[in-house]
Amino acid sequence: MQESALPPTTKGRRYELRALGLREFAGLRRPEEPLDPFTLARFAKLMVIDFDQIEGLSPQARAHLLGEGAEAWSGGTCSRPLPNGWRLVILNPKHGAQRNNATLMEEVCHVFLGHKANRLAAIDQGNGGRLVARDYNPQDEEAAYAIGAAALVPFAALRRFVRRGDSAAEIARHFNVSRELVEYRLKVTRLWSEYRERQTRVNGGRNAHDHQ
C-alpha cells in the first residue's frame, strides 16, 4: 500500500489499516464506496433490535431516554450473549440514521478488535444506597470509535473530496454519516487546514463552517 493512501500520523496509520481491513471484509473495493455497518454487524453476530421491542422499561424511563436524556446515550451492546452467541444492540432512535451508523460501527469494531464488553454493576454503598458503575476502558473506546470512523470515511476518499472542493456536509451525505464525524476525520487526519483553505476559495471568502 502506498504511504500516501494513509494519514500522516503513526496512530492514524495504524487505525486506518485496521479500518481498511474491515472495508475489505465487507466486500468494498474503492475508498469512495459507502460502508453499511449493518452488513458488518451480521458478521460480528450483533443483532440490532428496535427500541420499542425493549420490555420492562417503565413509562417514566422510556420517556426520559427518548426525551430529556436522549443526548446522554447513543446505543449499546448487551454484555451477555444469547444462547446462539449473538448479542443484542440497541441504537438511540432519536439520533437518526447518520449518527446510528457511527454508533453501530463502533460496536462492530469492539467485536472485531476483541474488546471485552462493558458491564453495568450495582454496588451496595450501605444504608440502602446503590451506586451504578460501568466498566470503561478509554483505550478500547478510542480505538473502536477511531477505526469505525475511518472505515466509514476512509482517508484516501476524504482527501480526494477535500481537494475537489466538497464541503463536510456533502461528504457526510455521500457516506451517510453526520457532518460532525466528517469534521472529526478531517481533524485527526490533518486535513482540516487544507479543507478550510479550499472551502474559503470555493465559497468566495465566506467562512467554510458558515457555508455548511
C-alpha distance (Angstrom), angle and dihedral (degrees) to the residues before:
residue distance angle dihedral
M1 . . .
Q2 3.79 . .
E3 3.79 115.5 .
S4 3.79 90.0 -130.8
A5 3.81 89.9 64.5
L6 3.81 89.5 66.2
P7 3.82 133.0 67.1
P8 3.82 117.6 -96.3
T9 3.83 98.7 -113.6
T10 3.80 126.1 81.4
K11 3.79 93.5 -127.1
G12 3.78 91.1 44.4
R13 3.79 92.1 53.5
R14 3.78 91.1 48.7
Y15 3.79 92.5 51.6
E16 3.80 92.7 43.0
L17 3.80 93.3 54.3
R18 3.80 90.5 52.1
A19 3.79 90.1 48.1
L20 3.80 92.7 49.8
G21 3.79 88.6 52.3
L22 3.81 89.9 55.7
R23 3.80 91.2 48.6
E24 3.80 90.9 50.6
F25 3.80 89.6 48.6
A26 3.82 88.0 53.6
G27 3.80 89.6 54.7
L28 3.81 98.0 -107.9
R29 3.79 116.7 145.2
R30 3.81 104.5 176.8
P31 3.82 126.6 55.2
E32 3.81 91.0 -133.1
E33 3.81 92.6 61.8
P34 3.82 112.6 105.5
L35 3.80 114.5 -122.7
D36 3.79 120.1 -133.0
P37 3.83 105.9 -147.9
F38 3.80 90.6 -161.6
T39 3.81 87.7 69.1
L40 3.79 92.0 56.4
A41 3.80 91.3 42.2
R42 3.79 89.6 67.3
F43 3.81 91.0 53.6
A44 3.81 88.9 49.0
K45 3.83 89.7 51.2
L46 3.79 92.1 -118.3
M47 3.80 116.2 148.5
V48 3.79 113.7 -158.5
I49 3.79 111.3 -148.7
D50 3.76 128.7 -168.9
F51 3.80 116.3 -104.0
D52 3.81 89.7 -124.8
Q53 3.81 89.0 62.6
I54 3.80 91.8 66.0
E55 3.80 110.6 109.2
G56 3.77 128.2 -159.5
L57 3.81 98.4 37.3
S58 3.77 114.5 131.8
P59 3.81 116.9 -126.3
Q60 3.81 88.0 -111.8
A61 3.81 93.2 53.2
R62 3.78 92.3 46.2
A63 3.80 91.7 49.3
H64 3.80 91.3 49.4
L65 3.81 95.0 48.3
L66 3.79 91.8 50.2
G67 3.79 96.0 36.7
E68 3.79 129.6 28.9
G69 3.81 93.6 4.6
A70 3.82 97.2 43.4
E71 3.80 93.3 107.1
A72 3.82 92.9 50.1
W73 3.81 94.9 71.6
S74 3.78 136.5 34.6
G75 3.79 103.6 -178.8
G76 3.76 143.8 -63.3
T77 3.77 147.9 -154.1
C78 3.79 123.8 -118.6
S79 3.80 108.2 -113.1
R80 3.82 92.7 -145.2
P81 3.83 112.5 71.1
L82 3.78 124.5 -137.9
P83 3.84 118.3 -106.5
N84 3.82 89.3 -94.3
G85 3.81 91.9 55.0
W86 3.79 96.9 -105.4
R87 3.80 122.3 127.0
L88 3.79 126.8 -143.1
V89 3.80 119.5 -121.2
I90 3.79 124.6 -163.4
L91 3.81 120.9 -162.9
N92 3.78 125.8 -163.8
P93 3.83 105.5 -105.3
K94 3.81 90.8 -157.2
H95 3.81 93.3 63.6
G96 3.79 98.8 67.5
A97 3.79 131.4 -131.5
Q98 3.82 96.5 -68.4
R99 3.81 95.9 55.7
N100 3.79 91.4 38.8
N101 3.80 89.8 56.4
A102 3.80 90.3 57.9
T103 3.80 92.4 45.3
L104 3.80 93.4 50.2
M105 3.81 91.5 45.1
E106 3.79 89.2 54.1
E107 3.81 90.8 52.1
V108 3.81 90.0 48.1
C109 3.80 90.1 52.5
H110 3.79 91.6 52.2
V111 3.82 87.9 58.8
F112 3.80 96.9 44.4
L113 3.81 91.0 46.1
G114 3.80 91.3 51.2
H115 3.79 95.1 -120.7
K116 3.77 118.9 168.7
A117 3.79 111.5 -109.0
N118 3.79 115.7 -106.4
R119 3.77 115.0 -112.4
L120 3.79 135.5 -156.1
A121 3.80 117.0 -139.1
A122 3.80 132.2 -177.0
I123 3.80 111.9 -138.0
D124 3.80 120.2 -159.6
Q125 3.82 109.6 -127.3
G126 3.77 94.8 -178.8
N127 3.81 128.8 -108.7
G128 3.76 89.0 62.2
G129 3.79 93.4 -61.6
R130 3.78 119.0 141.3
L131 3.77 126.8 -165.5
V132 3.80 119.9 -163.1
A133 3.81 111.7 -144.5
R134 3.79 127.6 -173.5
D135 3.79 127.1 -153.4
Y136 3.79 108.8 -121.0
N137 3.77 129.8 -178.8
P138 3.82 108.8 -173.6
Q139 3.82 93.2 -164.6
D140 3.80 91.8 53.5
E141 3.80 92.0 46.2
E142 3.80 92.7 49.5
A143 3.79 93.2 48.1
A144 3.81 94.8 46.3
Y145 3.80 93.8 49.2
A146 3.80 95.0 42.4
I147 3.80 94.8 47.5
G148 3.79 91.8 43.9
A149 3.81 91.1 51.2
A150 3.81 90.9 48.0
A151 3.80 91.0 50.5
L152 3.80 90.6 51.7
V153 3.83 95.0 43.7
P154 3.84 110.1 24.6
F155 3.80 118.2 -155.1
A156 3.81 96.2 -124.0
A157 3.80 93.1 54.7
L158 3.79 93.2 40.8
R159 3.79 92.1 54.0
R160 3.80 91.2 46.9
F161 3.81 91.9 52.1
V162 3.80 91.6 46.4
R163 3.81 91.5 53.2
R164 3.78 89.8 47.3
G165 3.78 88.4 58.3
D166 3.81 98.8 -111.3
S167 3.79 117.2 156.5
A168 3.81 124.0 -125.0
A169 3.80 88.9 -108.3
E170 3.81 91.5 54.1
I171 3.81 91.8 47.6
A172 3.80 89.9 48.4
R173 3.80 91.8 53.2
H174 3.80 90.8 49.6
F175 3.81 93.3 54.0
N176 3.84 95.1 33.8
V177 3.80 93.5 -122.0
S178 3.79 134.2 117.3
R179 3.79 123.3 -82.1
E180 3.80 87.5 -121.9
L181 3.79 91.0 60.9
V182 3.80 91.4 50.0
E183 3.81 90.7 50.3
Y184 3.81 89.3 49.3
R185 3.80 89.4 53.6
L186 3.80 91.6 47.3
K187 3.79 90.1 54.7
V188 3.81 100.3 43.5
T189 3.81 91.9 46.2
R190 3.83 91.2 50.2
L191 3.80 92.9 -118.0
W192 3.79 95.3 116.0
S193 3.82 97.9 94.7
E194 3.79 92.9 47.2
Y195 3.79 89.9 46.4
R196 3.81 93.3 52.6
E197 3.79 92.4 46.8
R198 3.78 93.4 50.3
Q199 3.81 92.8 45.2
T200 3.78 89.9 51.6
R201 3.81 90.0 54.5
V202 3.80 93.1 43.1
N203 3.79 92.6 49.8
G204 3.77 95.8 46.0
G205 3.78 96.1 -109.8
R206 3.78 98.0 -42.1
N207 3.77 117.8 135.0
A208 3.82 108.5 -89.7
H209 3.79 94.0 -138.1
D210 3.79 92.7 51.2
H211 3.80 89.7 50.8
Q212 3.80 90.7 58.2
